[in-house]
Amino acid sequence: MTVLSLQVKASSGVHPILKGTRVVAATLLDTLKADTKDPVCGMPVKKGSTLTVLYKDKVYGFCTRSCKASFSKQPEKFVKVKAKK
């Protein structure tokens, strides 16, 4: 499984990474919106951090690049699955 972490900063024009796709407006899609805990080590992560990964429609924040890399390799190992009732 591949986990994508994407940041796009552009207000207009053609974005070089998106291979000619016209970008009209974009924001940092993976900036942490609230204080949280790193799912790998449990350390606190502050709102606004960009050390993040989007996984199953949720943004996870990390205290270091190594925690982010560990999560990206095996996110299911660190995400608690809620049982359906």
PDB file with one MODEL, atoms N, CA, C and O in Angstrom:
MODEL        1
ATOM      1  N   MET A   1       0.839  -1.168   0.000  1.00  0.00           N
ATOM      2  CA  MET A   1       0.000   0.000   0.000  1.00  0.00           C
ATOM      3  C   MET A   1       0.887   1.234   0.000  1.00  0.00           C
ATOM      4  O   MET A   1       1.888   1.286   0.715  1.00  0.00           O
ATOM      5  N   THR A   2       0.522   2.225  -0.800  1.00  0.00           N
ATOM      6  CA  THR A   2       1.253   3.486  -0.852  1.00  0.00           C
ATOM      7  C   THR A   2       0.415   4.569  -0.203  1.00  0.00           C
ATOM      8  O   THR A   2      -0.779   4.692  -0.477  1.00  0.00           O
ATOM      9  N   VAL A   3       1.046   5.354   0.659  1.00  0.00           N
ATOM     10  CA  VAL A   3       0.379   6.476   1.299  1.00  0.00           C
ATOM     11  C   VAL A   3       0.921   7.739   0.670  1.00  0.00           C
ATOM     12  O   VAL A   3       2.135   7.924   0.592  1.00  0.00           O
ATOM     13  N   LEU A   4       0.039   8.606   0.224  1.00  0.00           N
ATOM     14  CA  LEU A   4       0.436   9.824  -0.453  1.00  0.00           C
ATOM     15  C   LEU A   4       0.394  10.999   0.492  1.00  0.00           C
ATOM     16  O   LEU A   4      -0.603  11.221   1.178  1.00  0.00           O
ATOM     17  N   SER A   5       1.472  11.750   0.528  1.00  0.00           N
ATOM     18  CA  SER A   5       1.526  12.995   1.275  1.00  0.00           C
ATOM     19  C   SER A   5       1.784  14.083   0.251  1.00  0.00           C
ATOM     20  O   SER A   5       2.841  14.093  -0.381  1.00  0.00           O
ATOM     21  N   LEU A   6       0.843  14.999   0.072  1.00  0.00           N
ATOM     22  CA  LEU A   6       0.927  15.975  -1.003  1.00  0.00           C
ATOM     23  C   LEU A   6       0.771  17.379  -0.462  1.00  0.00           C
ATOM     24  O   LEU A   6      -0.134  17.664   0.323  1.00  0.00           O
ATOM     25  N   GLN A   7       1.660  18.245  -0.889  1.00  0.00           N
ATOM     26  CA  GLN A   7       1.536  19.660  -0.585  1.00  0.00           C
ATOM     27  C   GLN A   7       1.570  20.402  -1.903  1.00  0.00           C
ATOM     28  O   GLN A   7       2.431  20.135  -2.742  1.00  0.00           O
ATOM     29  N   VAL A   8       0.650  21.327  -2.100  1.00  0.00           N
ATOM     30  CA  VAL A   8       0.622  22.118  -3.318  1.00  0.00           C
ATOM     31  C   VAL A   8       0.527  23.572  -2.917  1.00  0.00           C
ATOM     32  O   VAL A   8      -0.397  23.968  -2.207  1.00  0.00           O
ATOM     33  N   LYS A   9       1.478  24.367  -3.368  1.00  0.00           N
ATOM     34  CA  LYS A   9       1.449  25.804  -3.135  1.00  0.00           C
ATOM     35  C   LYS A   9       1.424  26.470  -4.497  1.00  0.00           C
ATOM     36  O   LYS A   9       2.430  26.468  -5.206  1.00  0.00           O
ATOM     37  N   ALA A  10       0.308  27.029  -4.863  1.00  0.00           N
ATOM     38  CA  ALA A  10       0.226  27.753  -6.122  1.00  0.00           C
ATOM     39  C   ALA A  10      -1.027  28.605  -6.107  1.00  0.00           C
ATOM     40  O   ALA A  10      -2.065  28.186  -5.594  1.00  0.00           O
ATOM     41  N   SER A  11      -0.933  29.773  -6.656  1.00  0.00           N
ATOM     42  CA  SER A  11      -2.126  30.608  -6.716  1.00  0.00           C
ATOM     43  C   SER A  11      -2.688  30.641  -8.131  1.00  0.00           C
ATOM     44  O   SER A  11      -3.897  30.790  -8.313  1.00  0.00           O
ATOM     45  N   SER A  12      -1.830  30.506  -9.125  1.00  0.00           N
ATOM     46  CA  SER A  12      -2.297  30.409 -10.500  1.00  0.00           C
ATOM     47  C   SER A  12      -1.141  29.936 -11.367  1.00  0.00           C
ATOM     48  O   SER A  12       0.015  29.951 -10.944  1.00  0.00           O
ATOM     49  N   GLY A  13      -1.462  29.522 -12.569  1.00  0.00           N
ATOM     50  CA  GLY A  13      -0.420  29.082 -13.484  1.00  0.00           C
ATOM     51  C   GLY A  13      -0.374  27.577 -13.602  1.00  0.00           C
ATOM     52  O   GLY A  13      -1.283  26.878 -13.153  1.00  0.00           O
ATOM     53  N   VAL A  14       0.683  27.086 -14.206  1.00  0.00           N
ATOM     54  CA  VAL A  14       0.861  25.656 -14.419  1.00  0.00           C
ATOM     55  C   VAL A  14       1.876  25.156 -13.408  1.00  0.00           C
ATOM     56  O   VAL A  14       2.997  25.659 -13.340  1.00  0.00           O
ATOM     57  N   HIS A  15       1.485  24.179 -12.636  1.00  0.00           N
ATOM     58  CA  HIS A  15       2.357  23.643 -11.594  1.00  0.00           C
ATOM     59  C   HIS A  15       3.313  22.632 -12.228  1.00  0.00           C
ATOM     60  O   HIS A  15       2.863  21.720 -12.922  1.00  0.00           O
ATOM     61  N   PRO A  16       4.647  22.777 -12.000  1.00  0.00           N
ATOM     62  CA  PRO A  16       5.613  21.900 -12.667  1.00  0.00           C
ATOM     63  C   PRO A  16       5.504  20.423 -12.291  1.00  0.00           C
ATOM     64  O   PRO A  16       5.760  19.562 -13.132  1.00  0.00           O
ATOM     65  N   ILE A  17       5.134  20.113 -11.065  1.00  0.00           N
ATOM     66  CA  ILE A  17       5.027  18.718 -10.640  1.00  0.00           C
ATOM     67  C   ILE A  17       3.780  18.058 -11.207  1.00  0.00           C
ATOM     68  O   ILE A  17       3.763  16.849 -11.437  1.00  0.00           O
ATOM     69  N   LEU A  18       2.745  18.842 -11.432  1.00  0.00           N
ATOM     70  CA  LEU A  18       1.486  18.288 -11.919  1.00  0.00           C
ATOM     71  C   LEU A  18       1.453  18.160 -13.441  1.00  0.00           C
ATOM     72  O   LEU A  18       0.391  17.940 -14.022  1.00  0.00           O
ATOM     73  N   LYS A  19       2.606  18.296 -14.085  1.00  0.00           N
ATOM     74  CA  LYS A  19       2.783  18.023 -15.518  1.00  0.00           C
ATOM     75  C   LYS A  19       1.778  18.747 -16.405  1.00  0.00           C
ATOM     76  O   LYS A  19       1.081  18.121 -17.203  1.00  0.00           O
ATOM     77  N   GLY A  20       1.707  20.058 -16.262  1.00  0.00           N
ATOM     78  CA  GLY A  20       0.867  20.842 -17.148  1.00  0.00           C
ATOM     79  C   GLY A  20      -0.554  21.041 -16.665  1.00  0.00           C
ATOM     80  O   GLY A  20      -1.326  21.746 -17.314  1.00  0.00           O
ATOM     81  N   THR A  21      -0.920  20.444 -15.552  1.00  0.00           N
ATOM     82  CA  THR A  21      -2.256  20.642 -15.008  1.00  0.00           C
ATOM     83  C   THR A  21      -2.370  22.071 -14.524  1.00  0.00           C
ATOM     84  O   THR A  21      -1.513  22.540 -13.774  1.00  0.00           O
ATOM     85  N   ARG A  22      -3.391  22.758 -14.929  1.00  0.00           N
ATOM     86  CA  ARG A  22      -3.563  24.150 -14.523  1.00  0.00           C
ATOM     87  C   ARG A  22      -4.085  24.207 -13.096  1.00  0.00           C
ATOM     88  O   ARG A  22      -5.100  23.592 -12.770  1.00  0.00           O
ATOM     89  N   VAL A  23      -3.381  24.952 -12.246  1.00  0.00           N
ATOM     90  CA  VAL A  23      -3.773  25.124 -10.851  1.00  0.00           C
ATOM     91  C   VAL A  23      -4.295  26.545 -10.687  1.00  0.00           C
ATOM     92  O   VAL A  23      -3.558  27.510 -10.889  1.00  0.00           O
ATOM     93  N   VAL A  24      -5.560  26.670 -10.324  1.00  0.00           N
ATOM     94  CA  VAL A  24      -6.148  27.988 -10.124  1.00  0.00           C
ATOM     95  C   VAL A  24      -5.954  28.438  -8.695  1.00  0.00           C
ATOM     96  O   VAL A  24      -5.567  29.583  -8.461  1.00  0.00           O
ATOM     97  N   ALA A  25      -6.208  27.578  -7.741  1.00  0.00           N
ATOM     98  CA  ALA A  25      -5.998  27.895  -6.330  1.00  0.00           C
ATOM     99  C   ALA A  25      -5.793  26.601  -5.572  1.00  0.00           C
ATOM    100  O   ALA A  25      -6.462  25.601  -5.834  1.00  0.00           O
ATOM    101  N   ALA A  26      -4.876  26.626  -4.644  1.00  0.00           N
ATOM    102  CA  ALA A  26      -4.626  25.431  -3.843  1.00  0.00           C
ATOM    103  C   ALA A  26      -4.140  25.860  -2.471  1.00  0.00           C
ATOM    104  O   ALA A  26      -3.616  26.961  -2.299  1.00  0.00           O
ATOM    105  N   THR A  27      -4.318  24.987  -1.506  1.00  0.00           N
ATOM    106  CA  THR A  27      -3.825  25.248  -0.162  1.00  0.00           C
ATOM    107  C   THR A  27      -2.998  24.060   0.280  1.00  0.00           C
ATOM    108  O   THR A  27      -2.962  23.032  -0.396  1.00  0.00           O
ATOM    109  N   LEU A  28      -2.332  24.200   1.418  1.00  0.00           N
ATOM    110  CA  LEU A  28      -1.614  23.052   1.963  1.00  0.00           C
ATOM    111  C   LEU A  28      -2.646  22.058   2.448  1.00  0.00           C
ATOM    112  O   LEU A  28      -3.276  22.264   3.485  1.00  0.00           O
ATOM    113  N   LEU A  29      -2.820  20.998   1.714  1.00  0.00           N
ATOM    114  CA  LEU A  29      -3.867  20.030   2.006  1.00  0.00           C
ATOM    115  C   LEU A  29      -3.580  19.225   3.259  1.00  0.00           C
ATOM    116  O   LEU A  29      -4.498  18.706   3.894  1.00  0.00           O
ATOM    117  N   ASP A  30      -2.304  19.120   3.617  1.00  0.00           N
ATOM    118  CA  ASP A  30      -1.965  18.253   4.726  1.00  0.00           C
ATOM    119  C   ASP A  30      -1.361  18.995   5.921  1.00  0.00           C
ATOM    120  O   ASP A  30      -0.527  18.441   6.638  1.00  0.00           O
ATOM    121  N   THR A  31      -1.775  20.236   6.135  1.00  0.00           N
ATOM    122  CA  THR A  31      -1.349  20.964   7.323  1.00  0.00           C
ATOM    123  C   THR A  31      -2.250  20.544   8.479  1.00  0.00           C
ATOM    124  O   THR A  31      -3.470  20.487   8.328  1.00  0.00           O
ATOM    125  N   LEU A  32      -1.663  20.252   9.617  1.00  0.00           N
ATOM    126  CA  LEU A  32      -2.412  19.803  10.781  1.00  0.00           C
ATOM    127  C   LEU A  32      -3.320  20.917  11.280  1.00  0.00           C
ATOM    128  O   LEU A  32      -2.861  22.037  11.508  1.00  0.00           O
ATOM    129  N   LYS A  33      -4.592  20.622  11.450  1.00  0.00           N
ATOM    130  CA  LYS A  33      -5.590  21.627  11.825  1.00  0.00           C
ATOM    131  C   LYS A  33      -5.761  21.802  13.328  1.00  0.00           C
ATOM    132  O   LYS A  33      -6.318  22.808  13.767  1.00  0.00           O
ATOM    133  N   ALA A  34      -5.295  20.849  14.122  1.00  0.00           N
ATOM    134  CA  ALA A  34      -5.428  20.928  15.588  1.00  0.00           C
ATOM    135  C   ALA A  34      -4.270  20.183  16.239  1.00  0.00           C
ATOM    136  O   ALA A  34      -3.662  19.306  15.625  1.00  0.00           O
ATOM    137  N   ASP A  35      -3.970  20.536  17.484  1.00  0.00           N
ATOM    138  CA  ASP A  35      -2.942  19.804  18.234  1.00  0.00           C
ATOM    139  C   ASP A  35      -3.366  18.342  18.354  1.00  0.00           C
ATOM    140  O   ASP A  35      -4.551  18.041  18.494  1.00  0.00           O
ATOM    141  N   THR A  36      -2.399  17.450  18.299  1.00  0.00           N
ATOM    142  CA  THR A  36      -2.685  16.018  18.371  1.00  0.00           C
ATOM    143  C   THR A  36      -1.464  15.282  18.908  1.00  0.00           C
ATOM    144  O   THR A  36      -0.485  15.906  19.316  1.00  0.00           O
ATOM    145  N   LYS A  37      -1.527  13.962  18.905  1.00  0.00           N
ATOM    146  CA  LYS A  37      -0.391  13.132  19.305  1.00  0.00           C
ATOM    147  C   LYS A  37       0.105  12.353  18.099  1.00  0.00           C
ATOM    148  O   LYS A  37      -0.686  11.907  17.267  1.00  0.00           O
ATOM    149  N   ASP A  38       1.401  12.195  18.009  1.00  0.00           N
ATOM    150  CA  ASP A  38       2.024  11.390  16.966  1.00  0.00           C
ATOM    151  C   ASP A  38       1.548   9.945  17.153  1.00  0.00           C
ATOM    152  O   ASP A  38       1.719   9.385  18.236  1.00  0.00           O
ATOM    153  N   PRO A  39       0.952   9.327  16.116  1.00  0.00           N
ATOM    154  CA  PRO A  39       0.446   7.959  16.270  1.00  0.00           C
ATOM    155  C   PRO A  39       1.553   6.910  16.412  1.00  0.00           C
ATOM    156  O   PRO A  39       1.279   5.784  16.826  1.00  0.00           O
ATOM    157  N   VAL A  40       2.782   7.260  16.077  1.00  0.00           N
ATOM    158  CA  VAL A  40       3.888   6.313  16.155  1.00  0.00           C
ATOM    159  C   VAL A  40       4.481   6.282  17.562  1.00  0.00           C
ATOM    160  O   VAL A  40       4.654   5.207  18.137  1.00  0.00           O
ATOM    161  N   CYS A  41       4.798   7.466  18.126  1.00  0.00           N
ATOM    162  CA  CYS A  41       5.512   7.506  19.411  1.00  0.00           C
ATOM    163  C   CYS A  41       4.717   8.153  20.547  1.00  0.00           C
ATOM    164  O   CYS A  41       5.113   8.060  21.709  1.00  0.00           O
ATOM    165  N   GLY A  42       3.592   8.811  20.220  1.00  0.00           N
ATOM    166  CA  GLY A  42       2.763   9.422  21.253  1.00  0.00           C
ATOM    167  C   GLY A  42       3.168  10.826  21.667  1.00  0.00           C
ATOM    168  O   GLY A  42       2.536  11.411  22.547  1.00  0.00           O
ATOM    169  N   MET A  43       4.209  11.382  21.052  1.00  0.00           N
ATOM    170  CA  MET A  43       4.640  12.743  21.383  1.00  0.00           C
ATOM    171  C   MET A  43       3.609  13.753  20.866  1.00  0.00           C
ATOM    172  O   MET A  43       2.920  13.482  19.882  1.00  0.00           O
ATOM    173  N   PRO A  44       3.498  14.917  21.526  1.00  0.00           N
ATOM    174  CA  PRO A  44       2.569  15.935  21.052  1.00  0.00           C
ATOM    175  C   PRO A  44       3.029  16.562  19.736  1.00  0.00           C
ATOM    176  O   PRO A  44       4.223  16.739  19.499  1.00  0.00           O
ATOM    177  N   VAL A  45       2.059  16.892  18.890  1.00  0.00           N
ATOM    178  CA  VAL A  45       2.321  17.559  17.611  1.00  0.00           C
ATOM    179  C   VAL A  45       1.427  18.790  17.563  1.00  0.00           C
ATOM    180  O   VAL A  45       0.221  18.696  17.794  1.00  0.00           O
ATOM    181  N   LYS A  46       2.015  19.944  17.264  1.00  0.00           N
ATOM    182  CA  LYS A  46       1.299  21.221  17.278  1.00  0.00           C
ATOM    183  C   LYS A  46       0.519  21.459  15.986  1.00  0.00           C
ATOM    184  O   LYS A  46       0.912  21.025  14.903  1.00  0.00           O
ATOM    185  N   LYS A  47      -0.584  22.155  16.140  1.00  0.00           N
ATOM    186  CA  LYS A  47      -1.392  22.620  15.021  1.00  0.00           C
ATOM    187  C   LYS A  47      -0.486  23.390  14.051  1.00  0.00           C
ATOM    188  O   LYS A  47       0.381  24.152  14.478  1.00  0.00           O
ATOM    189  N   GLY A  48      -0.694  23.185  12.748  1.00  0.00           N
ATOM    190  CA  GLY A  48       0.088  23.878  11.735  1.00  0.00           C
ATOM    191  C   GLY A  48       1.280  23.088  11.225  1.00  0.00           C
ATOM    192  O   GLY A  48       1.914  23.487  10.249  1.00  0.00           O
ATOM    193  N   SER A  49       1.592  21.975  11.872  1.00  0.00           N
ATOM    194  CA  SER A  49       2.714  21.152  11.434  1.00  0.00           C
ATOM    195  C   SER A  49       2.468  20.648  10.009  1.00  0.00           C
ATOM    196  O   SER A  49       1.337  20.340   9.632  1.00  0.00           O
ATOM    197  N   THR A  50       3.537  20.570   9.233  1.00  0.00           N
ATOM    198  CA  THR A  50       3.420  20.024   7.878  1.00  0.00           C
ATOM    199  C   THR A  50       4.040  18.635   7.776  1.00  0.00           C
ATOM    200  O   THR A  50       4.107  18.068   6.686  1.00  0.00           O
ATOM    201  N   LEU A  51       4.491  18.084   8.896  1.00  0.00           N
ATOM    202  CA  LEU A  51       4.950  16.687   8.916  1.00  0.00           C
ATOM    203  C   LEU A  51       3.698  15.823   9.070  1.00  0.00           C
ATOM    204  O   LEU A  51       3.392  15.342  10.161  1.00  0.00           O
ATOM    205  N   THR A  52       2.990  15.636   7.975  1.00  0.00           N
ATOM    206  CA  THR A  52       1.700  14.960   8.015  1.00  0.00           C
ATOM    207  C   THR A  52       1.556  13.938   6.895  1.00  0.00           C
ATOM    208  O   THR A  52       2.286  13.963   5.904  1.00  0.00           O
ATOM    209  N   VAL A  53       0.597  13.042   7.082  1.00  0.00           N
ATOM    210  CA  VAL A  53       0.225  12.055   6.064  1.00  0.00           C
ATOM    211  C   VAL A  53      -1.298  11.957   6.071  1.00  0.00           C
ATOM    212  O   VAL A  53      -1.919  11.884   7.131  1.00  0.00           O
ATOM    213  N   LEU A  54      -1.887  11.956   4.889  1.00  0.00           N
ATOM    214  CA  LEU A  54      -3.317  11.734   4.742  1.00  0.00           C
ATOM    215  C   LEU A  54      -3.531  10.241   4.539  1.00  0.00           C
ATOM    216  O   LEU A  54      -3.026   9.661   3.578  1.00  0.00           O
ATOM    217  N   TYR A  55      -4.284   9.618   5.449  1.00  0.00           N
ATOM    218  CA  TYR A  55      -4.546   8.184   5.372  1.00  0.00           C
ATOM    219  C   TYR A  55      -6.008   7.938   5.707  1.00  0.00           C
ATOM    220  O   TYR A  55      -6.480   8.316   6.779  1.00  0.00           O
ATOM    221  N   LYS A  56      -6.712   7.312   4.794  1.00  0.00           N
ATOM    222  CA  LYS A  56      -8.141   7.015   4.961  1.00  0.00           C
ATOM    223  C   LYS A  56      -8.918   8.250   5.394  1.00  0.00           C
ATOM    224  O   LYS A  56      -9.659   8.224   6.377  1.00  0.00           O
ATOM    225  N   ASP A  57      -8.739   9.324   4.649  1.00  0.00           N
ATOM    226  CA  ASP A  57      -9.470  10.585   4.836  1.00  0.00           C
ATOM    227  C   ASP A  57      -9.181  11.287   6.158  1.00  0.00           C
ATOM    228  O   ASP A  57      -9.972  12.129   6.583  1.00  0.00           O
ATOM    229  N   LYS A  58      -8.079  10.968   6.816  1.00  0.00           N
ATOM    230  CA  LYS A  58      -7.700  11.651   8.052  1.00  0.00           C
ATOM    231  C   LYS A  58      -6.241  12.090   7.943  1.00  0.00           C
ATOM    232  O   LYS A  58      -5.397  11.358   7.425  1.00  0.00           O
ATOM    233  N   VAL A  59      -5.960  13.289   8.436  1.00  0.00           N
ATOM    234  CA  VAL A  59      -4.593  13.799   8.430  1.00  0.00           C
ATOM    235  C   VAL A  59      -3.942  13.464   9.765  1.00  0.00           C
ATOM    236  O   VAL A  59      -4.450  13.827  10.826  1.00  0.00           O
ATOM    237  N   TYR A  60      -2.812  12.768   9.699  1.00  0.00           N
ATOM    238  CA  TYR A  60      -2.041  12.395  10.887  1.00  0.00           C
ATOM    239  C   TYR A  60      -0.790  13.252  10.944  1.00  0.00           C
ATOM    240  O   TYR A  60      -0.131  13.463   9.927  1.00  0.00           O
ATOM    241  N   GLY A  61      -0.456  13.753  12.144  1.00  0.00           N
ATOM    242  CA  GLY A  61       0.717  14.593  12.329  1.00  0.00           C
ATOM    243  C   GLY A  61       1.824  13.837  13.047  1.00  0.00           C
ATOM    244  O   GLY A  61       1.563  12.920  13.825  1.00  0.00           O
ATOM    245  N   PHE A  62       3.074  14.236  12.776  1.00  0.00           N
ATOM    246  CA  PHE A  62       4.234  13.537  13.317  1.00  0.00           C
ATOM    247  C   PHE A  62       5.237  14.513  13.912  1.00  0.00           C
ATOM    248  O   PHE A  62       5.353  15.656  13.472  1.00  0.00           O
ATOM    249  N   CYS A  63       5.968  14.033  14.934  1.00  0.00           N
ATOM    250  CA  CYS A  63       6.949  14.886  15.606  1.00  0.00           C
ATOM    251  C   CYS A  63       8.275  14.928  14.852  1.00  0.00           C
ATOM    252  O   CYS A  63       9.008  15.912  14.958  1.00  0.00           O
ATOM    253  N   THR A  64       8.595  13.889  14.100  1.00  0.00           N
ATOM    254  CA  THR A  64       9.850  13.832  13.344  1.00  0.00           C
ATOM    255  C   THR A  64       9.620  13.175  11.989  1.00  0.00           C
ATOM    256  O   THR A  64       8.596  12.532  11.758  1.00  0.00           O
ATOM    257  N   ARG A  65      10.589  13.350  11.105  1.00  0.00           N
ATOM    258  CA  ARG A  65      10.510  12.701   9.789  1.00  0.00           C
ATOM    259  C   ARG A  65      10.583  11.185   9.914  1.00  0.00           C
ATOM    260  O   ARG A  65       9.980  10.464   9.119  1.00  0.00           O
ATOM    261  N   SER A  66      11.320  10.703  10.911  1.00  0.00           N
ATOM    262  CA  SER A  66      11.429   9.239  11.051  1.00  0.00           C
ATOM    263  C   SER A  66      10.090   8.625  11.480  1.00  0.00           C
ATOM    264  O   SER A  66       9.744   7.530  11.036  1.00  0.00           O
ATOM    265  N   CYS A  67       9.335   9.320  12.340  1.00  0.00           N
ATOM    266  CA  CYS A  67       8.003   8.820  12.710  1.00  0.00           C
ATOM    267  C   CYS A  67       7.080   8.842  11.491  1.00  0.00           C
ATOM    268  O   CYS A  67       6.302   7.913  11.274  1.00  0.00           O
ATOM    269  N   LYS A  68       7.175   9.905  10.704  1.00  0.00           N
ATOM    270  CA  LYS A  68       6.360   9.991   9.491  1.00  0.00           C
ATOM    271  C   LYS A  68       6.707   8.856   8.533  1.00  0.00           C
ATOM    272  O   LYS A  68       5.815   8.251   7.937  1.00  0.00           O
ATOM    273  N   ALA A  69       7.996   8.566   8.382  1.00  0.00           N
ATOM    274  CA  ALA A  69       8.428   7.491   7.485  1.00  0.00           C
ATOM    275  C   ALA A  69       7.947   6.129   7.983  1.00  0.00           C
ATOM    276  O   ALA A  69       7.515   5.297   7.185  1.00  0.00           O
ATOM    277  N   SER A  70       8.017   5.895   9.295  1.00  0.00           N
ATOM    278  CA  SER A  70       7.544   4.631   9.866  1.00  0.00           C
ATOM    279  C   SER A  70       6.056   4.442   9.602  1.00  0.00           C
ATOM    280  O   SER A  70       5.622   3.356   9.220  1.00  0.00           O
ATOM    281  N   PHE A  71       5.283   5.491   9.806  1.00  0.00           N
ATOM    282  CA  PHE A  71       3.845   5.440   9.573  1.00  0.00           C
ATOM    283  C   PHE A  71       3.549   5.191   8.095  1.00  0.00           C
ATOM    284  O   PHE A  71       2.688   4.380   7.754  1.00  0.00           O
ATOM    285  N   SER A  72       4.269   5.894   7.222  1.00  0.00           N
ATOM    286  CA  SER A  72       4.025   5.779   5.780  1.00  0.00           C
ATOM    287  C   SER A  72       4.270   4.363   5.275  1.00  0.00           C
ATOM    288  O   SER A  72       3.614   3.924   4.330  1.00  0.00           O
ATOM    289  N   LYS A  73       5.205   3.642   5.889  1.00  0.00           N
ATOM    290  CA  LYS A  73       5.497   2.264   5.474  1.00  0.00           C
ATOM    291  C   LYS A  73       4.408   1.291   5.895  1.00  0.00           C
ATOM    292  O   LYS A  73       4.075   0.370   5.148  1.00  0.00           O
ATOM    293  N   GLN A  74       3.841   1.490   7.101  1.00  0.00           N
ATOM    294  CA  GLN A  74       2.821   0.579   7.627  1.00  0.00           C
ATOM    295  C   GLN A  74       1.768   1.344   8.430  1.00  0.00           C
ATOM    296  O   GLN A  74       1.721   1.205   9.652  1.00  0.00           O
ATOM    297  N   PRO A  75       0.929   2.142   7.785  1.00  0.00           N
ATOM    298  CA  PRO A  75      -0.039   2.943   8.537  1.00  0.00           C
ATOM    299  C   PRO A  75      -1.019   2.107   9.360  1.00  0.00           C
ATOM    300  O   PRO A  75      -1.428   2.514  10.447  1.00  0.00           O
ATOM    301  N   GLU A  76      -1.393   0.935   8.837  1.00  0.00           N
ATOM    302  CA  GLU A  76      -2.365   0.097   9.553  1.00  0.00           C
ATOM    303  C   GLU A  76      -1.824  -0.376  10.900  1.00  0.00           C
ATOM    304  O   GLU A  76      -2.602  -0.729  11.786  1.00  0.00           O
ATOM    305  N   LYS A  77      -0.517  -0.388  11.064  1.00  0.00           N
ATOM    306  CA  LYS A  77       0.107  -0.790  12.322  1.00  0.00           C
ATOM    307  C   LYS A  77      -0.146   0.248  13.425  1.00  0.00           C
ATOM    308  O   LYS A  77      -0.170  -0.098  14.606  1.00  0.00           O
ATOM    309  N   PHE A  78      -0.335   1.515  13.045  1.00  0.00           N
ATOM    310  CA  PHE A  78      -0.449   2.610  14.008  1.00  0.00           C
ATOM    311  C   PHE A  78      -1.845   3.188  14.148  1.00  0.00           C
ATOM    312  O   PHE A  78      -2.097   3.954  15.078  1.00  0.00           O
ATOM    313  N   VAL A  79      -2.757   2.844  13.252  1.00  0.00           N
ATOM    314  CA  VAL A  79      -4.113   3.394  13.284  1.00  0.00           C
ATOM    315  C   VAL A  79      -5.033   2.408  13.997  1.00  0.00           C
ATOM    316  O   VAL A  79      -5.088   1.230  13.643  1.00  0.00           O
ATOM    317  N   LYS A  80      -5.745   2.891  14.991  1.00  0.00           N
ATOM    318  CA  LYS A  80      -6.709   2.058  15.702  1.00  0.00           C
ATOM    319  C   LYS A  80      -7.963   1.952  14.858  1.00  0.00           C
ATOM    320  O   LYS A  80      -8.522   2.963  14.433  1.00  0.00           O
ATOM    321  N   VAL A  81      -8.400   0.742  14.618  1.00  0.00           N
ATOM    322  CA  VAL A  81      -9.597   0.497  13.814  1.00  0.00           C
ATOM    323  C   VAL A  81     -10.791   0.429  14.745  1.00  0.00           C
ATOM    324  O   VAL A  81     -10.801  -0.337  15.709  1.00  0.00           O
ATOM    325  N   LYS A  82     -11.808   1.247  14.444  1.00  0.00           N
ATOM    326  CA  LYS A  82     -13.036   1.236  15.245  1.00  0.00           C
ATOM    327  C   LYS A  82     -13.946   0.127  14.738  1.00  0.00           C
ATOM    328  O   LYS A  82     -14.230   0.038  13.543  1.00  0.00           O
ATOM    329  N   ALA A  83     -14.391  -0.703  15.643  1.00  0.00           N
ATOM    330  CA  ALA A  83     -15.300  -1.795  15.279  1.00  0.00           C
ATOM    331  C   ALA A  83     -16.698  -1.252  15.017  1.00  0.00           C
ATOM    332  O   ALA A  83     -17.192  -0.398  15.754  1.00  0.00           O
ATOM    333  N   LYS A  84     -17.326  -1.752  13.965  1.00  0.00           N
ATOM    334  CA  LYS A  84     -18.709  -1.343  13.650  1.00  0.00           C
ATOM    335  C   LYS A  84     -19.661  -2.138  14.503  1.00  0.00           C
ATOM    336  O   LYS A  84     -19.492  -3.343  14.691  1.00  0.00           O
ATOM    337  N   LYS A  85     -20.680  -1.448  15.027  1.00  0.00           N
ATOM    338  CA  LYS A  85     -21.672  -2.118  15.891  1.00  0.00           C
ATOM    339  C   LYS A  85     -22.862  -2.547  15.109  1.00  0.00           C
ATOM    340  O   LYS A  85     -23.793  -3.125  15.669  1.00  0.00           O
TER     341      LYS A  85
ENDMDL
END
